Amino acid sequence: MTATPAAISIPTQHACPSTAPALELIQGSRRALARAALAQTAHERYASAHLAALRAAAAVIATVAPQGSRGRARGRVRSAWVVLRETCPPLAEWADFFAAGAQTRAAAEAGIPCVSNRAADDLIREAETFLSRVCEVLELAYQPTLGQQALALRLRAVG
């Protein structure tokens, strides 16, 4: 069975209106993780996995950050990772981890082959773990995005 990004969903029947943006971002994170798992090149997998983590971080920010602190400080745009670190201390180490990979993600998005297969696959696993932690912090039910079968198939295809 092959999962497509569109096949992954989050139950929203019990969501209150204030959590709708967070649920949409979590959904986007799951889709990005699925795309990462199915991507053919390491740089595509890396960029999609990092984007998945960024969307999960945005879900936290949309839920817990005060309206005025979501991205601007004294007129300057701030990184989502900086805002996450400030507004959700339990995720500060994750924010630092993903912030450190932001330049690599930018290069990967530009199509520059700058990461190995191993680094891309490791980031997919880290992004999945981060998504589970985000769901825990937001008190949302966590449903793994990537099945072990899909990961095993991907690893066999790579070699």
ChimeraX attribute file (.defattr): number of C-alpha atoms within 10 A of each C-alpha:
attribute: neighborCount
match mode: 1-to-1
recipient: residues
	/A:1	5
	/A:2	10
	/A:3	15
	/A:4	12
	/A:5	19
	/A:6	12
	/A:7	10
	/A:8	16
	/A:9	16
	/A:10	14
	/A:11	10
	/A:12	11
	/A:13	6
	/A:14	7
	/A:15	12
	/A:16	8
	/A:17	8
	/A:18	10
	/A:19	17
	/A:20	15
	/A:21	15
	/A:22	25
	/A:23	24
	/A:24	17
	/A:25	21
	/A:26	27
	/A:27	23
	/A:28	23
	/A:29	28
	/A:30	30
	/A:31	22
	/A:32	26
	/A:33	29
	/A:34	26
	/A:35	21
	/A:36	28
	/A:37	29
	/A:38	20
	/A:39	16
	/A:40	14
	/A:41	17
	/A:42	22
	/A:43	27
	/A:44	24
	/A:45	30
	/A:46	33
	/A:47	29
	/A:48	29
	/A:49	31
	/A:50	28
	/A:51	22
	/A:52	29
	/A:53	29
	/A:54	25
	/A:55	23
	/A:56	29
	/A:57	29
	/A:58	24
	/A:59	28
	/A:60	24
	/A:61	24
	/A:62	20
	/A:63	17
	/A:64	16
	/A:65	18
	/A:66	10
	/A:67	10
	/A:68	8
	/A:69	14
	/A:70	20
	/A:71	18
	/A:72	12
	/A:73	11
	/A:74	7
	/A:75	7
	/A:76	8
	/A:77	10
	/A:78	14
	/A:79	15
	/A:80	18
	/A:81	25
	/A:82	15
	/A:83	22
	/A:84	26
	/A:85	19
	/A:86	16
	/A:87	18
	/A:88	16
	/A:89	11
	/A:90	14
	/A:91	20
	/A:92	16
	/A:93	12
	/A:94	21
	/A:95	24
	/A:96	14
	/A:97	13
	/A:98	21
	/A:99	18
	/A:100	12
	/A:101	14
	/A:102	17
	/A:103	11
	/A:104	19
	/A:105	25
	/A:106	15
	/A:107	15
	/A:108	21
	/A:109	17
	/A:110	12
	/A:111	14
	/A:112	13
	/A:113	14
	/A:114	14
	/A:115	19
	/A:116	13
	/A:117	17
	/A:118	13
	/A:119	15
	/A:120	24
	/A:121	20
	/A:122	15
	/A:123	22
	/A:124	27
	/A:125	17
	/A:126	18
	/A:127	27
	/A:128	22
	/A:129	15
	/A:130	21
	/A:131	27
	/A:132	19
	/A:133	18
	/A:134	22
	/A:135	20
	/A:136	12
	/A:137	14
	/A:138	16
	/A:139	9
	/A:140	18
	/A:141	11
	/A:142	13
	/A:143	13
	/A:144	13
	/A:145	22
	/A:146	18
	/A:147	12
	/A:148	10
	/A:149	11
	/A:150	17
	/A:151	16
	/A:152	11
	/A:153	13
	/A:154	16
	/A:155	14
	/A:156	9
	/A:157	9
	/A:158	12
	/A:159	6
